[in-house]
């Protein structure tokens, strides 16, 4: 009986993973018609997404979610909506302020909201990850990023 409950609890996660995997597979196949440089970015993203869906599916099968004894179920709906709100603000500010400043602010804001205490590490993570994203998208994938206030870049 307990195994059935665990299986039912993971059904929703499997459905979401299957939908994301189907979208990634479609993107992977559909991007074959693009030119070589034009298909690199969608294929890398779709391949990585598909791989992560497979890994997460295997982890769900091997180790189903088990609630701790005596723990009350958490309602993370507020956290989800807050993170979505930060994402919407990020999208609105992106063309105005620019990719670099907005991404740094978003990483720091989300980390702070989620309760990360080590501010120096959080700022270092924000600066390094933004630099890596900027380099990968601008140099390797040739994706133009919003400059916003930093027009000299």
Residue pairs with C-beta under 8 A, 6 or more apart in sequence:
6 64
6 65
6 66
7 64
9 64
9 65
10 60
10 64
10 65
13 56
13 60
14 57
14 60
17 53
17 56
17 57
17 60
18 53
20 49
20 53
21 49
21 50
21 53
21 54
23 49
24 46
24 47
24 49
24 50
24 53
25 46
25 50
27 42
27 45
27 46
27 49
28 42
28 43
28 46
28 47
28 50
30 42
31 38
31 39
31 42
31 43
31 46
32 39
33 39
34 42
37 142
40 141
41 141
41 143
44 141
67 73
79 114
82 113
83 110
83 113
86 106
86 109
86 110
86 113
87 106
90 102
90 103
90 106
93 102
93 105
94 102
94 146
94 148
95 146
95 148
96 148
97 105
97 148
97 149
98 145
98 146
98 147
98 148
98 149
98 150
98 153
99 130
99 133
99 134
99 145
99 146
99 147
99 148
100 130
100 134
100 150
100 153
101 148
101 149
101 150
102 146
102 148
103 126
103 129
103 130
103 133
104 126
104 127
104 130
107 122
107 125
107 126
107 129
107 130
108 122
108 123
108 126
111 122
111 125
111 126
112 122
116 122
134 145
137 143
137 145
138 144
138 145
147 153
